[in-house]
Amino acid sequence: MAAPLDATARLDKLACDLRTLHQEYVDKLQPAYVASIGQQKAIQRSEEFCEKQVRHLLHNLVPLRLQLARLKPSEATQMHEQERDPCIINAVNKLDSSAAELEGAIKLIKRNLPAPSGKYLYLVLGSVRVSMPNNRLKLNYKIEYENFKLVVTWALLALSVICLCRGPGTRWDPVLMFGLVWFHCTLTIRESILKANGSNIKGWWRMYHFLATGLSGVTVLWADKEGFQVQLRSCFLAYTCVMLIAHQMQYRYQAGMLYRLQALGGNAKVNPMEVTVEGVRSLLAGPMYRDFFLLMPFLYAVYLLQLAMLYLIVELINSKPELATWHAVSAAVLFGVMFVGNVLTTTAAIYSKSRTFLPDPLHLFRKFH
């Protein structure tokens, strides 16, 4: 008789525990979940309203600024500026400054609203929303992106050194080539996600990784041909090594920026997506100029090797046309476009940083004359 009684007692206890859990579900989890769904819908409605307001305000602000620009004196009419009412000139300048400040505030809000994924992400991922709801998630994703680049570049750098030491025809060559294709292709996807979340990354750097993906694909198909193995393999591996070392230096630069963003914590003025290879916020600029200009020699070394690869490929096409397949022409075009775009964009970034870091010597002259 004891066994049935024990079983009944255990069943009663289990039934009591189940009722307790069910009551907690009814009292706590279910209402919290319903409230969460309601808040999500309210946030979605609020975001849709903000998007409409942003489009409306920018649509009306652009023609207003154009009208103000027409009222401002041009260089051709500066000699007659004294004939105009200085009060009107000051009023126009103040209005234009206010309009510019308003436009900047609206665009800042626009950057923090959910953005469409873009055609490339739609093609790769489908109609998946990749927008992140808060700056903490954006910062974490940015940190994970930089750590991903660090780990993969170390692995690819080790592979490149192995290929250089083993000589032509090693079985590690195709592993390295496919690794470069995968790395650059993954970067294009991750950078598109960053862009959809308000990243300041320049269009050229995104285009550069698309070009690098294409170049890596061409190299995969070309790597076993005689023209590449005999004439170009060593220089290409040297270029790959220097490029990956430059990625390591970029990681140091970006990691320093992200560390400062984490240190600033909840500062609403700081957007984690503003950390890019070409941009430094004035709020964070001080100690990072050193790392920025330390990075430049490595980047220009990569660009010089791109130019060297272009020269060698053109030389191969001219001297041994029988070895110059379509891969050579495609690689030459890609190396040429990458070299020109990189040099122009990086030089413009250096000029911009120099103007930010060093005061304009003619500023006071323009201000008081």
C-alpha positions as CSV (number, residue, x, y, z in Angstrom):
1,M,0.0,0.0,0.0
2,A,2.9,2.3,0.6
3,A,4.0,2.4,-3.0
4,P,0.7,3.7,-4.5
5,L,0.5,6.3,-1.7
6,D,4.0,7.5,-2.5
7,A,3.1,7.7,-6.2
8,T,-0.1,9.6,-5.5
9,A,1.8,12.0,-3.3
10,R,4.5,12.6,-6.0
11,L,1.7,13.1,-8.6
12,D,0.0,15.6,-6.4
13,K,3.3,17.5,-5.9
14,L,4.0,17.5,-9.6
15,A,0.5,18.7,-10.3
16,C,1.0,21.5,-7.7
17,D,4.3,22.5,-9.3
18,L,2.7,22.5,-12.8
19,R,-0.2,24.7,-11.5
20,T,2.4,27.1,-10.0
21,L,4.3,27.3,-13.3
22,H,1.1,27.8,-15.2
23,Q,0.1,30.6,-12.8
24,E,3.5,32.3,-13.3
25,Y,3.1,32.0,-17.0
26,V,-0.4,33.6,-16.8
27,D,0.7,36.3,-14.3
28,K,4.2,37.2,-15.6
29,L,5.3,35.8,-18.9
30,Q,2.2,36.1,-21.0
31,P,1.4,39.8,-20.1
32,A,5.1,40.7,-20.4
33,Y,5.2,39.2,-23.9
34,V,2.0,40.9,-24.9
35,A,3.4,44.2,-23.7
36,S,6.6,43.5,-25.5
37,I,4.7,42.9,-28.8
38,G,2.7,46.1,-28.2
39,Q,5.9,48.1,-27.6
40,Q,7.5,46.7,-30.7
41,K,4.5,47.7,-32.8
42,A,4.5,51.2,-31.2
43,I,8.3,51.5,-32.0
44,Q,7.6,50.4,-35.6
45,R,4.9,53.0,-36.0
46,S,7.1,55.7,-34.4
47,E,10.0,54.8,-36.7
48,E,7.7,54.9,-39.8
49,F,6.4,58.4,-38.7
50,C,10.0,59.6,-38.2
51,E,11.0,58.4,-41.6
52,K,8.1,60.3,-43.2
53,Q,9.0,63.4,-41.2
54,V,12.7,63.2,-42.3
55,R,11.7,62.9,-45.9
56,H,9.2,65.8,-45.6
57,L,11.7,68.1,-43.8
58,L,14.6,67.4,-46.1
59,H,12.4,67.8,-49.2
60,N,11.4,71.3,-48.0
61,L,14.8,72.3,-46.6
62,V,16.8,71.7,-49.7
63,P,15.0,74.4,-51.8
64,L,15.1,76.8,-48.9
65,R,18.9,76.5,-48.7
66,L,19.2,77.0,-52.4
67,Q,17.2,80.3,-52.1
68,L,19.5,81.4,-49.3
69,A,22.6,80.5,-51.4
70,R,21.3,82.8,-54.2
71,L,21.0,85.7,-51.7
72,K,24.5,85.3,-50.4
73,P,27.1,87.5,-52.2
74,S,29.3,85.6,-54.7
75,E,33.0,86.2,-55.3
76,A,32.2,88.3,-58.4
77,T,30.0,90.7,-56.3
78,Q,32.2,90.9,-53.2
79,M,33.6,94.3,-54.4
80,H,30.0,95.7,-54.2
81,E,29.3,94.2,-50.8
82,Q,29.6,97.5,-49.1
83,E,26.6,98.8,-51.2
84,R,24.3,96.1,-49.7
85,D,22.7,96.4,-46.4
86,P,25.0,94.6,-43.9
87,C,22.0,93.7,-41.7
88,I,20.6,91.7,-44.7
89,I,23.9,90.0,-45.3
90,N,24.2,89.0,-41.6
91,A,20.6,87.8,-41.5
92,V,21.2,85.6,-44.6
93,N,24.3,84.2,-43.1
94,K,22.5,83.4,-39.8
95,L,19.6,81.8,-41.6
96,D,21.9,79.7,-43.7
97,S,23.9,78.6,-40.6
98,S,20.6,77.7,-38.8
99,A,19.4,75.8,-41.9
100,A,22.7,73.9,-42.1
101,E,22.5,73.0,-38.4
102,L,18.9,71.8,-38.8
103,E,19.9,69.7,-41.8
104,G,22.7,68.1,-39.9
105,A,20.3,67.3,-37.0
106,I,17.8,65.7,-39.4
107,K,20.4,63.7,-41.2
108,L,21.8,62.5,-37.8
109,I,18.3,61.2,-36.9
110,K,18.0,59.7,-40.4
111,R,21.2,57.7,-39.9
112,N,19.9,56.2,-36.6
113,L,16.6,55.1,-38.2
114,P,16.3,51.6,-39.7
115,A,17.6,51.8,-43.2
116,P,16.8,49.5,-46.2
117,S,19.2,46.7,-46.6
118,G,20.1,47.6,-50.2
119,K,20.0,45.6,-53.4
120,Y,23.2,43.7,-52.6
121,L,22.1,42.4,-49.2
122,Y,18.6,41.6,-50.7
123,L,20.4,39.6,-53.4
124,V,22.5,37.7,-50.8
125,L,20.2,37.4,-47.8
126,G,16.7,38.1,-49.2
127,S,14.2,40.4,-47.5
128,V,15.8,40.2,-44.1
129,R,16.0,43.4,-42.0
130,V,19.6,43.9,-40.7
131,S,19.0,47.2,-38.8
132,M,20.1,47.1,-35.2
133,P,17.8,48.9,-32.7
134,N,20.5,50.6,-30.5
135,N,24.0,51.8,-30.4
136,R,25.2,49.1,-28.1
137,L,24.3,46.4,-30.6
138,K,25.9,48.4,-33.4
139,L,29.1,48.9,-31.4
140,N,29.2,45.1,-30.6
141,Y,28.8,44.2,-34.2
142,K,31.5,46.7,-35.2
143,I,33.9,45.2,-32.7
144,E,33.0,41.6,-33.9
145,Y,33.7,42.8,-37.5
146,E,37.1,44.1,-36.6
147,N,38.0,40.9,-34.6
148,F,36.9,38.8,-37.6
149,K,39.2,40.8,-39.9
150,L,42.1,40.3,-37.3
151,V,41.7,36.6,-37.0
152,V,41.2,35.9,-40.8
153,T,44.1,38.2,-41.8
154,W,46.5,36.4,-39.4
155,A,45.4,33.0,-40.9
156,L,45.8,34.3,-44.5
157,L,49.1,35.9,-43.7
158,A,50.5,32.6,-42.4
159,L,49.2,30.9,-45.5
160,S,50.9,33.5,-47.7
161,V,54.3,33.0,-45.9
162,I,53.9,29.2,-46.3
163,C,53.2,29.6,-50.1
164,L,56.3,31.9,-50.4
165,C,58.5,29.4,-48.6
166,R,57.3,26.4,-50.5
167,G,57.8,27.8,-54.0
168,P,55.6,27.4,-57.2
169,G,53.2,24.6,-57.6
170,T,52.5,24.0,-53.9
171,R,49.1,22.7,-52.9
172,W,48.7,25.6,-50.5
173,D,48.3,28.1,-53.4
174,P,44.6,27.2,-54.2
175,V,43.8,27.2,-50.4
176,L,45.2,30.8,-50.1
177,M,43.4,31.9,-53.3
178,F,40.0,30.5,-52.2
179,G,40.6,32.0,-48.7
180,L,41.1,35.5,-50.3
181,V,37.9,35.1,-52.3
182,W,35.9,34.1,-49.2
183,F,37.5,36.9,-47.1
184,H,36.7,39.7,-49.5
185,C,33.3,38.4,-50.3
186,T,32.5,38.2,-46.5
187,L,33.8,41.7,-46.0
188,T,31.4,43.1,-48.7
189,I,28.4,41.5,-46.9
190,R,29.5,42.7,-43.4
191,E,30.3,46.2,-44.7
192,S,26.8,46.4,-46.3
193,I,25.3,45.5,-43.0
194,L,27.4,48.3,-41.3
195,K,26.2,50.7,-44.0
196,A,22.6,49.8,-43.4
197,N,23.1,50.6,-39.7
198,G,24.5,54.1,-40.4
199,S,28.2,53.5,-41.0
200,N,30.3,56.4,-42.4
201,I,32.3,54.0,-44.6
202,K,33.0,55.7,-47.9
203,G,31.6,54.2,-51.1
204,W,35.0,53.7,-52.6
205,W,36.1,51.3,-49.8
206,R,33.0,49.2,-50.3
207,M,33.7,49.2,-54.1
208,Y,37.3,48.3,-53.4
209,H,36.3,45.1,-51.6
210,F,34.0,44.2,-54.5
211,L,36.9,44.7,-56.9
212,A,39.2,42.7,-54.6
213,T,36.6,39.9,-54.6
214,G,36.6,39.9,-58.4
215,L,40.4,40.0,-58.5
216,S,40.7,37.1,-56.1
217,G,38.2,35.1,-58.3
218,V,40.3,35.8,-61.4
219,T,43.4,34.8,-59.5
220,V,41.8,31.5,-58.5
221,L,41.2,30.6,-62.2
222,W,44.7,31.9,-63.3
223,A,46.9,30.6,-60.5
224,D,47.7,27.2,-62.2
225,K,48.6,28.8,-65.5
226,E,52.2,29.1,-66.6
227,G,52.1,32.9,-67.1
228,F,51.0,33.4,-63.5
229,Q,53.3,30.8,-61.9
230,V,56.5,31.8,-63.6
231,Q,56.1,35.6,-64.0
232,L,53.7,36.9,-61.3
233,R,53.4,34.4,-58.4
234,S,56.1,35.8,-56.2
235,C,55.1,39.4,-56.6
236,F,51.4,38.6,-56.0
237,L,52.3,36.7,-52.8
238,A,54.4,39.7,-51.6
239,Y,51.5,42.0,-52.4
240,T,49.2,39.7,-50.5
241,C,51.5,39.7,-47.4
242,V,51.8,43.5,-47.4
243,M,48.1,43.9,-47.9
244,L,47.3,41.6,-44.9
245,I,49.9,43.5,-42.7
246,A,48.2,46.7,-43.7
247,H,44.9,45.1,-42.5
248,Q,46.6,44.4,-39.2
249,M,47.6,48.1,-38.9
250,Q,44.0,49.1,-39.8
251,Y,42.8,46.9,-37.0
252,R,45.1,48.7,-34.5
253,Y,43.7,52.0,-35.7
254,Q,40.1,50.9,-35.6
255,A,40.5,49.1,-32.2
256,G,41.8,52.3,-30.7
257,M,38.7,54.2,-31.9
258,L,36.3,51.5,-30.7
259,Y,38.1,51.4,-27.3
260,R,37.5,55.2,-26.9
261,L,33.8,54.7,-28.0
262,Q,33.4,52.1,-25.2
263,A,35.1,54.4,-22.7
264,L,32.7,57.2,-23.6
265,G,29.8,54.7,-23.0
266,G,26.4,56.3,-23.1
267,N,27.4,59.5,-24.7
268,A,24.5,60.2,-27.1
269,K,26.8,62.3,-29.3
270,V,28.9,59.2,-30.2
271,N,27.7,57.0,-33.0
272,P,29.7,53.7,-33.2
273,M,29.2,53.6,-36.9
274,E,31.3,56.7,-37.4
275,V,34.5,54.7,-36.9
276,T,35.8,54.2,-40.4
277,V,39.1,53.8,-42.1
278,E,38.8,57.3,-43.5
279,G,37.1,59.2,-40.7
280,V,37.8,60.4,-37.2
281,R,35.3,62.3,-35.1
282,S,36.7,65.5,-33.7
283,L,35.5,64.4,-30.3
284,L,37.9,61.4,-30.5
285,A,40.6,62.8,-32.9
286,G,43.4,63.8,-30.6
287,P,45.5,60.7,-29.8
288,M,44.3,58.9,-33.0
289,Y,46.1,61.1,-35.5
290,R,49.3,59.3,-34.6
291,D,47.9,55.9,-35.5
292,F,46.2,57.4,-38.6
293,F,49.5,58.7,-40.0
294,L,51.4,55.6,-38.9
295,L,49.0,53.6,-41.0
296,M,49.6,55.6,-44.2
297,P,53.0,54.1,-45.2
298,F,51.6,50.6,-45.1
299,L,48.7,51.6,-47.2
300,Y,50.9,53.3,-49.8
301,A,53.2,50.3,-49.8
302,V,50.1,48.3,-50.8
303,Y,49.3,50.8,-53.6
304,L,52.8,50.7,-54.9
305,L,52.7,46.9,-55.1
306,Q,49.3,47.2,-57.0
307,L,51.1,49.5,-59.5
308,A,54.0,47.0,-59.7
309,M,51.5,44.1,-60.4
310,L,49.9,46.2,-63.1
311,Y,53.3,46.9,-64.7
312,L,54.3,43.2,-64.6
313,I,51.0,42.1,-66.1
314,V,51.2,44.7,-68.9
315,E,54.8,43.6,-69.5
316,L,53.7,39.9,-69.7
317,I,51.0,40.8,-72.2
318,N,53.5,42.7,-74.4
319,S,56.4,40.3,-74.2
320,K,54.7,36.9,-74.0
321,P,51.2,37.3,-75.5
322,E,50.9,33.5,-75.8
323,L,50.9,33.3,-72.0
324,A,48.5,36.3,-71.5
325,T,45.1,34.8,-71.3
326,W,41.9,36.8,-70.6
327,H,42.9,36.5,-66.9
328,A,45.8,38.8,-67.5
329,V,43.7,41.6,-69.0
330,S,41.1,41.3,-66.3
331,A,43.7,41.4,-63.5
332,A,45.4,44.4,-65.1
333,V,42.2,46.4,-65.3
334,L,41.3,45.5,-61.7
335,F,44.7,46.4,-60.4
336,G,44.7,49.7,-62.3
337,V,41.3,50.8,-61.0
338,M,42.2,49.8,-57.4
339,F,45.5,51.7,-57.6
340,V,44.0,54.9,-58.9
341,G,40.9,54.8,-56.6
342,N,43.0,54.0,-53.5
343,V,45.6,56.7,-54.1
344,L,43.0,59.4,-54.8
345,T,40.7,58.4,-51.8
346,T,43.6,58.0,-49.3
347,T,45.3,61.3,-50.4
348,A,42.0,63.1,-50.0
349,A,41.6,61.6,-46.5
350,I,45.1,62.8,-45.5
351,Y,44.4,66.2,-46.8
352,S,41.1,66.3,-44.8
353,K,42.9,65.2,-41.6
354,S,45.7,67.7,-42.1
355,R,43.1,70.5,-42.5
356,T,41.3,69.3,-39.3
357,F,44.5,68.9,-37.3
358,L,46.3,72.1,-38.5
359,P,44.6,75.4,-38.4
360,D,44.1,77.3,-41.7
361,P,46.7,80.0,-41.8
362,L,44.4,82.3,-43.9
363,H,41.4,81.8,-41.5
364,L,42.0,85.1,-39.6
365,F,42.8,87.0,-42.8
366,R,39.5,85.9,-44.4
367,K,37.6,86.6,-41.2
368,F,38.7,90.2,-40.8
369,H,39.2,91.3,-44.4
